[in-house]
Amino acid sequence: MSRPWPGLRVIAVMAGLVVMVVVIGALANPWSDDRPEGPAFDSWAQVSGTRLPEGFETRAATATPYGFVVAGMASEEDPSAELGFRLLPKAFVSSDGRTWQAADLGPAGRNDDLDAIEAVAMSGKGGFLVAPGRQTSQVWTSKDGRRWTPAAGPGRGTPPPAGILHGAAGTDTGVVALIQPTDDPDQGADTDVEIWASVDGWTWGRVAQPLPRQETELFELGVFSLDDQVITAGYRQDPPPAASPDDTPASVHSPAAWTSHDGSGAWTSMANRLPGALWPTAALTYQGSPLICGATVATPERTRAMDTLESPYDVHGPPACWTRSSDDSWKRTGRFGTGQLPDPTAVPLTEQRLSSVVDVDGTLIGVGAANLPDGKRTVGAIWTSRDGRTWSELAAADNDLASSTATIELRHVLRHDDTVIAVGKEETYRDTEPYHEEYTRIWIPKPWPRSATGSAGHAALPSWRPVLTRVRAGLIR
């Protein structure tokens, strides 16, 4: 009987080692280039904006089992009001991003104590809309994101307090909200930021306080659901040392972040795991790894000039993303390109901001805005990435993201099944009445080809197409 050639054993062992190395390498690098390719989004035609009712301002948006919901506020003529109109919370729902219908918020939606729905969150228990008021807050719940029912509010349940709502996030067991109590949100607040949680939207309770007290100022706080955790993150502003020289920057910015399993239990600081002060605007899981996106925050170079800063954007850095390493620390990943804005050399990344990110079958889409050098206009911005590391910006002028008479800013990018939409606003200022017009606008990409089984295919998404948005009369009941 013949024996196997010894060289075959060597080849087999070497092949096994190669397989092991490949497997280990894939585990060590979850964003490997050897994954199936998703839609590329790298060939775009003109993006066509769509309009919801004039005067409706979107404050929050999310994808739902039904499709999409955008929520915020709208003005309504009221001769008895001091200014001839009043602000009311509003929400619109859509299954496809094209046809939108007003959600029936019931009598609670006409409460003069409320101005706007500031947060919308989907959880394992359903959906939640939260509108902070001057006396208390109002909450609506939904099982499918289409029909919304008043829950905790004035005279109903145990609602969260009135105040400034910094955000809300859904968890497997309910919803978590960040609230800074005050009876006059328009004037700001000098109270502590509090965390409130609820399982059903009816009964809310304050979570043991993990955040620092008001002697430390917190900025741009957000709350996000990420994997099986809830993350609250922003940055803190600490005063310079008392004996600092005149050339010491006005303040010192440092990271402020906490994490919790479900938001209603213990919170643990994760600031020491961050690379520095961040301004987070999005959090998601990409290729099996958690990803936080937003901007870096730098200490102002102006000497003691914090009071002269025109806006928070004066201290934000360029768009960036961070991923969690094996040692549980967060490291920056990727590079955002300036792309083909109307004048790419005059619009550095420091004049751009990232507002939202979504994963579409392996392709990341980020949306935001960029300030033009004339200081008067803002254009919308869209970035795409196939690997989470290299981001390319699309040409604003070619994608209906720039206007000579209006400012455009994208706030949200959402996905429901095979439909992707971007939600933003367009503001027009005139020298004659009406002096100001604001529209919520929707951008919709052309659907990518489907496979024979009906699931999304892996071909490149060739273009965005114009669509006509219709708002149907009547309410969803």
N, C-alpha and C positions, 0 to 999 in steps of 0.2 A: 504494500500500500504506500502510495507516494505521500510525502510529508509537505505541508505548505511551505512555500518559500519564505524564509525568515524575513526577507524584505517586506513582505506583505504585512507581517505583524507590526513592523516599524511604521509603515504607512498608515495602518489602522490606528495605532496609538497617536501618531502625529495628527491624523484627521480628528480624532477625539479631542485632542488638546485644542485644535483650532476651533472646534465647535464650542468647547468650554469658554475659550477666550471671547468668541463672538457673543455668546449668551451673557457672560459677565459684563462685557462692554456695553451690551444693550441695556442691561439692568442699571449700570452706572450712569448711562446717558439716556434718560427717558425721551429726550428730543432727538433721537437718532434719525439720520437721513434715510434709513432703510425702512421707513414706515410707508404704508399705502398713501398715495398722493390724493389730497382732497381738491376741491375747487380752488383754482389759483387766484381768481379775482384780479388778474394782472392785465386785463384788457378791458378798459371801461369806455363806454360812450358817454354822451351827455346825461348827467343826472337831472331828472326833472322834479322840481319841488311840488308838493301838494299842500293844500290848505284845509285846515279845520276852521271852524267859525272864527271870524275876525274878533280879536280881543281875547281869545282863549290862550292862556299862558300855561304851558306844560311845566310842572314842577317835578313830576316823577313819572316813570314808565317802566313796564316790565312785560315779559312774555307770560302767558297763562295757558292752562289746558285748552281754553277756547281759542286763543289767538294772542291778542295784545290788548293792553289797557294803558291809556295815557290819562294822567290826572293833574289837576292844578286849579286854576281859577278863571272866571270870566266875569266881565262887567255886564250889568243889566240896568237899563234906564229905570230911574225911580225919581219922579219929580219931588217926592217928599224928602229925599236924601239931601244932605248939605251940598254935595257936588253934582246933584242931578242923576247920580247913578250909585249903585252899590256893587260890591264884589261878593261873589258866591262860589263855593267849591263846586267843581265840575269834573266829570270823568267820561271818557268815551271809550268804547270797546270796538274791536274789529277782529274778524276771523282771518282776514287776508291782507290787512294793511291798506286796502283801497277804499272800502266802504266802512264808514264809522257811524256808530249810533250812540246817542247819549244814554248813559246809564241812569236808571231811576234811583236817585239817592233818597227819595221820600221827603217828608217834612224836615228831617234833620239837615237836608241839603240847602234849606232856606233859612237856616238859623243866622240871625244878624251877628251873632258872636263869632262866626267863622268867616274866614276870607278865602282860604285855599286848602286843598289837599296837598300836603307836603311830602308824603311818603306812601309808597305802595310796595307790598312785599308778598311773595308767594312762599308757602311753607308746606310741610307735610300735612297740615290741617286745613289748607285752603289759602285764600287770599285775604289781605288786610289793606284797607285804606285808612290813613290817619290824617285828620285835619286838626291842628292845634288851634285853640280858641283863646279868648281873653279871660274867660271864667273857668272853662274846663276844655277838654278835647273831645272830639267825636271820632268814632271808629265805625267802619263798615266792614262786613265780612262777605266772602263768596266761596262757594265750593268749586266753581269752574272758571271764575274770572269774567263771567258774562253778566250774571245777575248779582247785584250787591244789596245787602240787607243791613240796615242800621243796627249796630251793636251798642257797646258802651258809649255813653254820652250824657248830656244833661238830663238828670232824672232817670237814667237807665244804666244798670250795672255799676261797675266800679271803674270809671275811666281814668286814663292817665291825666296828669295835671295840665293846666294851661301853660303855655310858654313857647320857647323857640325849639322847634323839632330839627335835630341835626341828622336824622335818618332813621330808617327801620330796616330790619333784615329778617327774613323767614328762616326758621329752623325746622328740624324734624318734628318738634313738639309744639311749635307755636311761632310767636313773633317777639322780637326785641326792639326797643326804641330808645334813642338818646334824646333826652328832653332837658332843657334849661328853663326851670320854672320862672315865670314872670307874668304879670297881668297886663303888660304893655309891650308885646313883642316888637313893635315898630321902633321903640326906643332902646332896644337891646336889653341885656341883662347882666348883672354882676353876681349872679347866683352860681352855685355849683351845677355842673352837668350831671344829670342823674340817668341811671339805666332802669327802664321799666320793662317788664315782660308779661306776656299773657299766653295762655293756651288756646283760648276760644274767642278772644276779642271782647269778651264781656267783663271778665274779672282781671284787673291789672294790679300788679304789685311791684313795689320798688325793690330792686336787687341791692344787696349789700354793696356799699359804695367802694369801687376799686379805683375811681379816678381821683386825682389830687384836688385839694380844696382850692377855693377861688383865688388864693394869693398867687397861684401859678396860672398864667393865661394859656388856654388851649385854643388852637386854631385848626380850621378845616377838618374837624372830626367827622369820621364816617364809620358806619357799621356794615360789615359784610359777612355773608355766609361763605365759608370756604372749607370744602371737604366736610368733615364732621365737627367743625369748630365755627365759632363766631368770633370775629376779630373787630375790635374797635381801635382805630388808628388815626393819628393826626400828627401835630407837632406842638411843642410847648415853647413859649417865649420867656426866657429868664432874663432879668435885668443884669447889666454888666456889674462887675465888682465895684463897690463904693469908691475904692481908691484907684480906679482905672484912669489912665492918662486920657487926654483930650482926643487922641486919635483912635480910641477904642470904639469898635462898632456899637451901634445903639443898643443892641440886644444880642443874646445868644440863643440860637434855635437848636433844640435837641429833640430826639424822637419821643413820641408818646404813643404807646400801643399796649393793648391788653388782649388776652384771648380766653375763651371759655368754651366748655364742651357744648352747652346748649343756650348760653346766655342768661339762664335763670339761676345758675349755681355760682360756684367760685370763679373769680377772674384772676388771671396771673399776668403780671407784666412781662412783655416780650421786647421792651425797648432796648435791652442790652444785646438783643440778637439782630437788630437792624443796623445797617451801615451808616445811618445818620438820620437827620430830620427828613421825613417824607411827607408829601401831600398825596395820599392815596385817593384814587377815584374809581378803581375797579379791582375786583378780585375774582379769580376763576381757577378751575383746574384744567391744565393743558398737558396733553400727553401723559396723564397720570401724575403730574407734579403741580403743586400749588403755585400760583402766579399772582403777584400784586403789581398793579400798574398805576401810574400817576406822574408825579414830578418830584425832583429833589427840591429841597428848600435850603437856601443859602442865607447866611447872616448878612444883613445890609451893609454895604461898604460905606454908606454915608455916616458921618459922625453924629451919633445921637439923633438920627433923623427919622425915627420910626413914626413920629407924629406927622411927618410931611409926606409919607408914602401915599400915593394917590389910590392905590388899590392893592389887594393881596398879591396880584400878579407881579408886583415890583420885586418880590422876594422869591418867586418860584423859579426853579431851574427848568431845563429841557425835559420833554417827555421821557419816561424811563419805565422799565419793568424790573422786578426782582423775583427770584425764585429761591425756595428753601433748599439748603444744602444738606448733606448727610449729617453734619454736626448740628443741625437745627438752626443754623444762622441763615440770614437772608443775604443773597449776593445779587448784584446788578447783572442783568443779562441783556444782551441785544444793543443795537444801535439804531436810532431813529434817523432817517434821512430827511433832508429838507425838500426833496422832490422837485416838483415843477410848479411852485406857486407863481403868481404873476411876476414876481421878481425874486427868484430864489436866493440871490446873493444878498438881498436887502432884508430878508425875513429870517433871521437866525432862529434856531430851535428855542432859544430863550423867550422868543415872542410867540411861541406856540404852546398850546395846552391840550392834554389828552383827557377826555371826559368819560369814555366808556369803551369796553373791549368785549368782543364775543368770539367764540371758537366755532367755526363752521367746517366740520369734517376735516380738521387739521390746518385750516387757514384761519389765522387770527385777523380780525378786522378791528381797528381802533378809530374812533371819531373824536373830533374836538374842534378847535378853531385856531386861527392865527391872526395876530395884529399886523396890519399893513404899515409900511413906513410912514405913510402920511399922517398916522395917529388918529385918523377919523373913521376908518373902516376896519371891520373884522370879516374874514372869510372863513368858510367852513374848511375842515381838514379831515382827510381820510387816509389812514395808513393800512397796509396789509403786510403780513409776514407769513411765510410758509414754514418757519422753523422756530419762531420765538426769539430769534437772535438778530436777524436783519429785517428792518422795517423800511418799506418804500412808501413814499407819500405820492398821492395822485395829484394830477394837475387840477387846481381849483377852477381855473377858467374853463376847462374842458368838461367839468362835471357839475355844472350849475351850482357851484359853491361860492361864486363870487358875483357881486353886483356893484354897479357904479352908483346906485342910489340907495342901497340898504346894507346893513350889516347882517351877516349870516353866521350862526353858531350851531354846531351839532352837539347834542347833549347825550343821546342814547343810541346804542345799536343793539338790536334784539333779534332773536331767532325763535321761530315757532315752526316745528317740523321742517318743511322745505322752503319756508318763506323767511327772508331777512329784510328788516327795515331799519332805517336810520331816522331818528326823530330830532328835530332841531327847531330853531326859530329864525324868523326874518323880521328885522325892525327897519322901518322906513321913517326918516325924519324930513319934514318939509318946512318951508318958510311960510306957508299959508295953512289954514285949517283944512283938514285935521293935521295937527303938528306932528302927530306920532301914530303910526300904525304898526301893530305887531301881529304876526301870524305864527301859528305852529305849523311846521311843514314836515312832510314825510318823503323820504327818498327810498325807492324800492329797486333792487337789482333784478335783472332778468333771470328767471329760474334757470338753473343749470340742467343739462340733459339728465334724463333718468335711465336707469338700467332696465333690463327686460323684466326684472321682478318688481319694478315700480319704486325702488329705493333710489335715493340720490346717487347719481353717477359721479365719476371722478374727473370729468372733463373740466377745463377751465371755464369760469364764468366769463362770457365774452363782454358784457356791457351792462350798464344800468339803463333802464328805459323809462320814458315819461309815462306817468299814469295820471288818471283823473280821480281825485278823491271825492267821494260823495258822502254827505252827511244826511242820513235819512231823517224824516220827520218823526216825531214821537219818541217814546222812551222804551227801553227794554224792561220788561216786567217779569 
